[in-house]
Amino acid sequence: MNQISRQQAAAPSNAPSQDDIRNRLKTMAKGFGYSFRAPLLKTPADYGLDFEDVTFASEDGVPLEAWYIPCPGSAKLIIANHPRWFNRYGCPTHIEPWRSLGAWADPGNTIEVNYVPDYRILHDAGYNVLTYDERNFGQSGDANGGVTSAGRFEARDVIGSLLYARKRAKNMTIGLFSRCNGANATFYAMHTQPEQFADVRCLVAAQPLSVRSVVTRSLTLAGLIERIDDFEQECKLITTVGFDDMSPIGWVDKVQTPTFIYQVRDDAMTTPDDVQAIFDGIATAEKKLHWIEGTSARWDGYLEFQRRPEPMLEWFARYMT
C-alpha cells in the first residue's frame, strides 16, 4: 500500500478534505473581516424620551448618525457607543440573521439587546446622552472598505464624538459609556491620542476583549483550533492586521481616565484571563473590575446595566459630580 493509500485508509470517509477546510477558513475569515448592519427597532421616543436625530463627522470625516437625548438643567453628558454588529439601539439577535451572531457561542446570546432603556436610566439619573452608530453600522457611513478593525478605525469615531460634544455641549462634564468593540475603540483612541481625553471625567467599559481570545474560542468550537495560524493569515488578507495587533492589552498603557470595566466572568466568547490582562494594563490606579456571575452568555453582560445599574451609576456619580 503506497503512502496516499495508507492516508486514505486511515482517514474517516466523511472527514473534510484539505480543500474543504481551506474554503471553510476563507468563509470564516470573510465573516471576521466584514460586518453587516442591524436595523434600529426602537428609538428614545418608545421610552418617553425627547431626543434629536443628529449627524456629526468622525475624526476622518465619516458621517455618523446619532441621538442626542437632553436632560434639561443638567450640565453632565454621557457619550455611549456599541459592540460590533450592534448600533445605538442595540441588536435584534432574537431574529435571523442576527440571531446566529451569538448563537455559535451560547444559546443565551439569542435574545434581543435593546439599549434604549439604558438611556432612560441615564437620563433619569441626571445625564444628557449622546449615542451614535459607529462607521459601517446602523445608519452611519461606509468606511475603510467595510473592514472590521476591532476598534482601530472606530477610534476615529470616538474622537469625532468628543469633538462634537465639546462644540454642542460647551462646559458640560463628559463621561464615556463604551461597550465591547466600542470599548476597544475607546482604548485605542486613548492610546494614540491621550490628549483628547484630558477633560473626560470617567469611563465605564462593558466587556472589552482581544481578538485572539474570541478567535481561539470560535475555532475550538469549530474543531479547527490547530489551523489558527492559517485562519489568521486568511484574516490578514482582508484586514492587513494580525490578531495581537487587535487587542486592547497593548493599548491601555496610556489610559489615565478613571475606568470601570464590567464583564461576564464565564463568557463563552472569551476568557477571564484576557479581561483581567486588559484591566491590569490600565495605567491609572483609579480603576475597578466588576465580574458578572452565574451565566456564560455574553449578552447578559450587554444587558447588565439596565438590570443592575447601581455600580456603574455610582462610578459616574463619583467622578462627574
C-alpha positions in Angstrom: 0.0 0.0 0.0 1.5 3.3 -1.0 1.6 6.4 1.2 -1.5 8.1 -0.3 -3.5 4.8 0.0 -2.5 4.5 3.7 -3.6 8.0 4.4 -6.9 7.4 2.7 -7.4 4.2 4.6 -6.7 6.0 7.9 -9.0 8.9 7.3 -12.7 8.6 8.0 -14.7 8.6 4.8 -16.7 11.6 6.0 -13.6 13.7 7.0 -13.4 17.1 5.3 -10.7 17.4 2.7 -8.0 20.0 3.0 -9.7 22.0 0.3 -12.9 21.9 2.3 -11.1 23.1 5.4 -9.4 25.9 3.4 -12.7 27.0 2.0 -14.3 27.0 5.4 -11.5 29.1 6.8 -11.9 31.6 3.9 -15.6 31.8 4.6 -15.0 32.3 8.3 -12.4 35.0 7.6 -14.8 36.9 5.4 -17.3 36.9 8.3 -14.5 38.0 10.6 -13.3 40.8 8.3 -16.6 42.3 7.3 -19.8 43.1 9.3 -23.4 43.6 8.2 -25.7 46.1 9.6 -28.6 45.8 12.0 -31.8 47.9 11.9 -32.9 50.3 14.6 -36.0 48.8 16.0 -36.5 51.2 18.9 -36.0 54.9 19.5 -35.9 57.0 22.7 -39.5 58.1 22.0 -40.6 54.5 22.7 -39.5 55.1 26.3 -40.9 58.6 26.7 -37.7 60.4 26.0 -37.4 63.6 23.9 -34.5 63.4 21.5 -32.9 64.8 18.4 -31.6 63.0 15.4 -28.1 64.5 14.9 -25.2 63.9 12.5 -21.6 64.6 13.1 -18.3 63.7 11.4 -15.8 61.2 12.7 -12.3 62.5 13.0 -11.6 61.4 9.4 -14.9 62.7 8.0 -17.1 59.6 8.0 -20.7 60.8 8.7 -22.0 59.3 12.0 -25.7 59.2 12.8 -26.7 59.7 16.4 -29.3 60.5 19.0 -29.0 63.4 21.4 -31.2 63.0 24.5 -31.3 66.2 26.5 -31.8 66.3 30.3 -32.9 69.9 31.0 -31.0 71.6 33.7 -28.1 69.1 33.6 -24.5 70.0 32.8 -23.4 66.4 32.5 -23.1 64.4 29.3 -22.6 60.6 28.8 -21.4 59.6 25.3 -22.3 56.0 24.5 -21.2 53.6 21.7 -21.8 50.0 21.0 -20.5 46.5 20.2 -19.7 45.0 16.8 -22.8 44.2 14.7 -24.9 46.4 17.0 -25.9 50.1 16.7 -27.1 52.8 19.1 -30.5 50.9 19.5 -28.8 47.5 20.2 -29.2 44.4 18.1 -32.2 42.2 17.1 -30.4 39.0 18.0 -33.8 37.4 18.7 -34.4 37.2 14.9 -32.3 36.0 12.0 -29.8 36.6 10.6 -28.6 38.4 13.7 -29.7 35.6 16.0 -26.9 33.4 14.6 -24.2 36.0 15.5 -24.1 35.0 19.1 -25.7 31.5 18.9 -22.4 29.9 17.9 -21.0 30.5 21.4 -24.0 30.3 23.7 -27.8 29.9 23.3 -28.2 32.7 25.9 -27.0 35.1 23.2 -30.1 34.7 21.1 -32.1 37.4 22.9 -32.8 41.0 21.8 -30.4 43.6 23.2 -32.2 46.9 23.4 -30.1 49.7 24.7 -32.7 52.4 24.8 -33.7 51.5 28.4 -30.0 52.3 29.3 -30.5 55.8 28.1 -33.7 56.2 30.1 -31.8 55.2 33.2 -29.0 57.7 32.5 -31.5 60.4 31.7 -33.4 59.8 34.9 -30.1 59.9 36.8 -29.5 63.4 35.5 -27.4 62.9 32.4 -27.7 64.2 28.9 -26.9 61.4 26.5 -25.2 61.3 23.1 -25.2 57.9 21.4 -24.0 57.1 17.9 -23.7 54.4 15.3 -20.1 53.6 14.6 -18.8 53.5 11.0 -20.2 50.6 8.9 -23.0 50.0 11.5 -26.6 51.3 11.9 -27.2 54.3 9.7 -23.6 55.7 9.7 -21.4 56.0 6.7 -19.4 53.2 5.0 -15.7 53.4 5.6 -12.4 51.6 5.1 -14.0 49.2 2.6 -16.3 47.9 5.3 -13.4 46.2 7.0 -13.7 45.4 10.8 -10.7 46.5 12.8 -11.6 45.6 16.4 -11.6 49.3 17.3 -8.6 50.7 15.4 -10.7 52.5 12.7 -13.6 53.1 15.1 -11.3 55.0 17.4 -11.7 57.9 15.0 -15.4 57.8 15.7 -14.7 58.1 19.4 -12.6 61.2 18.8 -15.3 62.6 16.5 -18.0 62.2 19.2 -15.8 64.1 21.7 -15.2 66.9 19.2 -18.9 67.2 18.5 -19.8 67.1 22.2 -17.4 69.8 23.1 -18.9 72.0 20.4 -22.5 71.0 21.1 -22.4 70.9 24.9 -19.9 73.5 25.9 -18.8 73.5 29.5 -20.5 70.2 30.2 -18.8 67.5 32.2 -18.2 64.5 29.9 -18.2 60.8 30.7 -17.9 57.8 28.4 -20.0 54.6 28.3 -18.2 52.3 25.8 -19.3 48.7 25.0 -17.3 45.8 23.6 -15.9 47.0 20.2 -16.7 50.5 21.3 -14.6 50.0 24.4 -11.8 48.7 22.3 -12.1 51.7 20.1 -12.0 54.0 23.1 -8.8 52.3 24.4 -7.2 52.6 21.0 -8.1 56.3 20.8 -6.7 56.9 24.3 -3.5 55.0 23.3 -3.0 57.1 20.1 -4.3 60.5 21.2 -4.4 60.6 25.0 -4.6 64.4 24.9 -8.1 64.2 23.6 -9.3 62.7 26.9 -7.8 65.2 29.3 -11.3 66.6 30.1 -13.1 63.2 30.2 -14.0 62.5 33.8 -14.5 58.8 33.6 -15.1 55.7 31.5 -17.5 52.8 32.0 -16.4 50.0 29.6 -18.6 46.9 29.0 -16.8 43.7 28.0 -13.7 44.7 26.0 -11.9 41.7 24.6 -8.9 40.6 22.5 -9.4 39.2 19.0 -7.1 36.3 19.6 -9.2 35.3 22.7 -12.5 35.2 20.8 -11.0 33.6 17.7 -9.5 30.8 19.9 -12.9 30.1 21.4 -14.5 30.1 17.9 -12.0 27.8 16.3 -12.1 25.4 19.2 -15.8 25.1 18.9 -15.5 24.6 15.2 -12.8 21.8 15.7 -10.2 23.9 13.8 -8.0 25.3 16.6 -4.9 23.6 15.0 -5.5 25.9 12.0 -5.4 29.2 13.9 -2.3 30.4 12.1 -3.9 29.6 8.7 -7.0 31.5 9.8 -5.0 34.5 11.0 -3.3 34.6 7.5 -6.7 34.5 5.8 -8.0 37.3 8.0 -4.9 39.4 7.4 -5.5 39.2 3.6 -8.7 41.1 4.4 -7.8 43.3 7.3 -4.0 43.6 6.9 -3.8 43.4 10.8 -2.8 40.4 12.9 -4.8 39.2 15.9 -2.4 40.5 18.5 -2.5 44.0 17.0 -6.2 44.0 17.6 -6.0 43.6 21.3 -6.7 46.3 24.0 -3.9 44.7 26.1 -1.4 46.7 24.2 -3.5 49.9 24.1 -4.4 50.6 27.7 -0.9 51.8 28.8 -2.0 55.4 28.2 -5.3 55.3 30.0 -5.4 57.9 32.7 -9.2 58.2 32.8 -10.8 56.6 35.8 -12.1 53.3 34.3 -14.8 50.8 35.4 -14.9 47.5 33.5 -17.7 45.0 33.8 -17.7 41.5 32.3 -19.4 38.2 32.4 -16.8 36.0 34.1 -17.7 32.8 32.4 -18.3 34.4 29.0 -18.3 31.7 26.3 -16.7 34.1 23.8 -13.6 34.9 25.8 -11.7 34.1 29.0 -11.4 35.8 32.4 -7.6 35.9 31.9 -8.0 38.1 28.8 -10.2 40.6 30.5 -8.0 40.6 33.6 -5.0 41.3 31.5 -6.7 44.3 29.9 -7.7 45.6 33.3 -4.2 45.1 34.8 -2.6 47.0 32.0 -4.7 50.2 32.5 -2.3 52.9 33.6 -4.5 54.7 36.1 -4.8 53.4 39.6 -8.4 54.7 39.6 -10.0 51.6 38.1 -12.4 48.8 39.0 -13.2 45.4 37.5 -16.8 44.1 38.2 -17.5 40.4 37.4 -21.0 39.2 36.4 -21.6 35.8 37.8 -24.0 32.9 37.1 -24.1 33.0 33.3 -21.9 32.2 30.3 -24.0 34.4 27.9 -22.1 37.5 26.8 -25.5 39.1 26.0 -26.3 39.1 29.8 -23.3 41.4 30.2 -24.7 43.7 27.5 -28.0 43.9 29.5 -26.4 44.2 32.9 -26.6 48.0 33.1 -30.4 48.0 32.7 -30.8 45.1 35.1 -28.4 46.2 37.9 -27.2 49.8 37.1 -26.2 50.8 40.6 -22.4 50.1 40.4 -22.0 51.9 37.1 -24.2 54.8 38.2 -22.1 55.1 41.3 -18.9 55.3 39.2 -20.4 58.0 37.0 -21.6 60.0 40.1 -18.3 59.7 41.8 -16.3 61.3 39.0 -18.9 63.5 37.3 -20.1 65.5 40.3 
